[in-house]
Amino acid sequence: MDQALRVLTTAGKAEGQEFEFTRALVGGAAIDATGNPLPKETLDICKASDSVLLAAIGGYKWDTLPAEQRPERGLLGLRAGLNAFANLRPAIVPPQLADSSPLKREIVEGVDILIVRELVGGIYFGQPRGFGTNDKGERIGFNTDVYSESEVERIARVAFEAAQKRQKRLCSVEKSNVLEVSQLWKEVVIRVAKDYPDVELSHMYIDNAAMQLLRNPKFFDVVVTGNIFGDILSDEASMLAGSLGMLPSASISGDGPGIFEPVHGSAPDIAGQDIANPLAMVLSAAMMCRYDLGLPKVAERLETAVNSALDQGWRTKDLWKEGTNLVKCSEMGDILNKLVA
């Protein structure tokens, strides 16, 4: 986060823009300070802001807390509190990183996918949820995967409109051969498609989509799916580029501040070692400038700097290979800061 903020500040100055940052606690840091993963003060600050740039929020330290007190509850509450219903997760494999992927170059080179994930509904938010006892006296855990027609329609329209600006291909991913919620999802997407005749619509079951994402990722242009399936597919897609440290995301509401964050988690095993990859956070800041702040020139500076750093062979530990230059997180920040100036 610190590297992204200073690079963003420099890029803004180069374009005559000045940013005012307000820091607020969420997740593990908020639990330690207040006992609450999402303090009311934090949510109020976010609602009053133009946009939200979010760092990773969890870690092993808080894994043993009751479910309602864990860091992830703060993240879910923030998304719901800002009504950030549409999560946009690009999975792009730059040519410089094609050999960093665990897949063959010919499979991943040229991949450019946008995963549009519904973010404030589905099984992560559905009620009822909790624990109970069955008629045999055994403990049970249960969750509810539920979507309304209006929830599916609004995320479908975001996806169709995104596809119109790209290759005009949209794949809807669900499990309608088994799940009623997916049957509704498919019906609504097909109905909405009539308003976008220029977009080619296809459908795929989640299990097949997970396989095709590795077997033939260039089949996909835009993918639209529900909360849990989108969570899984976007993490899987991150490895096409060889590292979670390369993927940004945007969560937008349409009527308030969005949330911009890297796809990667907090990686507590490397905390404090100055070896994390800051590129996904910088690219998240670029998405923030493009989607929330109306500053496309600042976004372009950030994106161009990342591409230039990769062209020059600079790599953090997660991407390093023989023949490239290994740098620490702070050193990558120094490099980017010079490139955006």
N, C-alpha and C positions, 0 to 999 in steps of 0.2 A: 504493500500500500504506500509506504513512504517513497519508494522509487517512482511509482506511478504519479503521485501528487506533484513531485518536483518536476518530472518530465512534462506533465500536463500544464503546470504553471509556466514553464519555459515556452512551450508551444503556444500557449495563449498569448503571452507577451509578444511573440513574434508576429501574431495576427492582430495585435491591438486589443486583446481581451484580457480581463482580469478576473480571477476566480476568488470567491470568498468561501472558505471551508469551515464547517462546524463539525467537530468530532462528537460522536455519540456512541454509547455502549450497547452492544447486543450480543447474545449468545454467551459463551463462556466468560468473557470479560465482565459482562453485566451480572452474571450469576455471582462471580467473586465479589463484585462491588456492592450489589444490591440484593442478591438472592433471587432476582427475577430475570429470566432470559430476554425479556423485552420490557424494560421500564416504560411507563407512560411518557416520561420526558423524552425518551428516544423516539417513540412513535410521533409525538407532537413535533419534534424537530424535523423529522423526515417529511411530515405532511406540509410543513411550512417552507420546505426547500424546493428549489427548482428541479433537483434530481438527487439520487442517492447512489453513491459509489460504495460498494459493500465488500469488506474483507471476509476471509474465511472465519467461521464462528465457533467451531467445535474442537474436540480433542478427547483423548482417552481419559483425561482427568475427570470428566463429567459423565462418563458412560454409566456409572453405577447409580446415578440420581434417579428418582422416580420419573417416569416418562414425561409427565407434564412440566417437569422442571429442567429438562435437558436443553442444551443450546439450540437444537433443531426446532424446538417449540417457538423460540424467538424468531427464527427465520420464517417459519410458517405464519406466525402472527404478523410479521412485517409485511409479507406478501398480501395477506388478507386485509390488513389494515389500510394498505395503499391500493387495494383492488388491482394489483398487478397481475392480471389474469393471463396475459400472453407472454410466454417465454420464448425468445428467439435465440437459438444456439447455432451459430455457423460452425461447420466442420470443413475447413479448407486445408488442403495439403500444399504448402508452398513448394515449388520445385527444389529449393535448397534443402528441404527436409524429407524428400521422398525416400531417401535411403535410411532415414531414422525410424521409419515405420517398421513394425514387426512383419508387415506384409510385403510382398514383392513390389518393386517400383512400378511395374506395368499395371498393377492393380490399383495403386493409390495415386499415382501421378495424375494431376488434373482434377482430383476430386474437389467438388465445391457443393456442399449440401447445407441447406438451412432447415433445422428441425424446429418446428413451431409446436410448443408444448403448452397445453392448458395447465394453468398453475395454481388456481385457487379452488378447484373442485376435485371430484374423483375420490379415490380411496383415502387420500391423505387428510381430507376434510370431512368426509361423509359421516353421518350419524345414523344409527348408534355405533359406538365403538367402545371397546373396553375389555374387561375380564369378567368372567362369571363361572358358573358351575353347571355341568350338564346333568341329565337324569341319572347318570351313573356316579355322580358325585365327583367327577373329574373337573379340574380347572380347565377353562377354555379361554381363548383370546379371540376377539372378533372385530372386524372392520367392515365398513359399508362402501362399496364403489357405486356412486350415484351421480348422474348428470341430468340436468334439465335440458329441454330443447333449446332454450335461449342461451344457455352456457355453451352448448355445442355450436350453435349458429354463430355466435360472436367470435369464437376462436377459428372457426372455419373461414369466416370472411377475412380475418387477418391473414390466414394462410393463402387464400386465393389471391388476395391483393399483393402479397409478397411474390407469389408465383408469376403474376402478370409483369413484374419488374425484372424477372429472371428468365428462365428458359420455358416458362409457361407449362410446367409439369408439376402436378401435385399428387402425392401418394398419401392416402389416409390409412393409418395403421390402427388396428383394433383386434378383437377376438370375437367376432360376431357369430362364429360357429358354435360358441359355448356360452357367451355372456349376453344377457338381455341388455345390459347397459351399452354394450358394443353394438347390438342390433339397432338401438335407438340412435347411437352415434352415426352409424353408417347411413341410416335413413335420412337424417338431417343433413349430412354432408352432401348426399346425392341431390337433395332438394335445393340446397344453397348453390350447387354447381350450375344450376340453370341460369343463374345471374352472371356467370362467368364463362360464356361459351368459348372464349379464346384459350381457356386453360384445360389441358388434358388431365382428367382425373383417373387415378387408379386406386385400387384397394389391396391391402395386404394384411394377413394375420401377423401378429406380433412375433411369433416364433419364426416365421419365414423371413420377416423383416430383419430380425437379429442375424439370421444366417446370410441374407443377401447383402447386408451392410459390410460384411467381411468378404463375401464371394465376389460381389459385383457392385461396389459402392457407387460407381459412376452411373448406375441406373437411376439414382435418386437426384432430384433437383430440390424440391421443397417437400418436407414430410410434416403432416399434422397428426397429432395424437394426444391422448389423455395424459394425465399427470404422472402416473406410475410408469407407463410405457415410455413416455418421453424422458423420464429420469434415467431409465436403463439405456435406451438407445443413444442418448446424447453422451453418456459416459463411454459407451462402447465406441462411438464415432470419434471420441477424442484420441483413441489410440491409432486411428488412421494416420494422424500426423506424428505419432511417436511419443506424445506426451500430453498429459492433462494441462501442463503449463503453457500450452499454446492457445487454448480455447476460451474466448470471452463469451458472455451472454448478456442479453437485455431482457428485462421483464417490464412490460409496459401496460398501462391502464387505459390510455386514451383520454383521461380527464384529470390527470394529476401527475406527480413525479413518478418516474420509473426507477427500477432498481437495476444496477449494472454491476456484475460480479464475474470473476473467473469461474469456470466450471469446476476447477480443482478444489479440493478441500484444504484443511489447515495443515496437513502433513506434520503432526507434532513430533514425529521421529527426527525431523531435520530442523526443528525450530531453533533459532539462535545461532545457526551455523553459517549464515550468509551464503547459502547455496541454492535457495529457491529460485525458480524461474519467474521473473516479474513481467514477462511479455503478455501473458493473458490478462493481467490487471491493466497494463497499458492499453491493450486492445479493447478492454471493457470501457476504459475512459474514452477511447475513440468512439465506441458505439454510443456512449452517453452524449458526447458532443453532437453526434449525427442525429440521433433519434429524439433526445429530450431537450437539448439546448440550442438547436438550430445553428450549430457552428461547424459546417462541413469542412471548412478550410483547416480548422484546428484538428479535426478528425483525420484529414488527409496527411497532415504533418506527422501525426503519431503513427499512422499506418505505414507511411513511407519510411520513417525512421526504423521501424521494426524490420521491414524488408531489407533496408540497407545494412542493418547490423547483421542480419542473416547472410546477405550477399558477401559481406566482409569476413565471414567465417567465425563470428563470435557465438559461443554456445555456453549455456549454463550446464551443470553436471548432467541433468536429465536428458540433454540432447547431444552431449559431446560424443565425438568419435574421432578416430585417428585422422589427422589432417586438418582438424578445426582447432580453434583457439578457446581453451577453457577459461571462463571468467566467473567471478562470484556475482551474487545478486546485485550488490552495490556497484560493482564494476560495470555490469550491464546497464545499470541506471546512469552511470557516468557517460557511457558511450551513447545512449539514447538522448541524453540531455544535450550533448554536443550536436547530434544529428538534427534535432528539432529546432535548434536556435536559429 
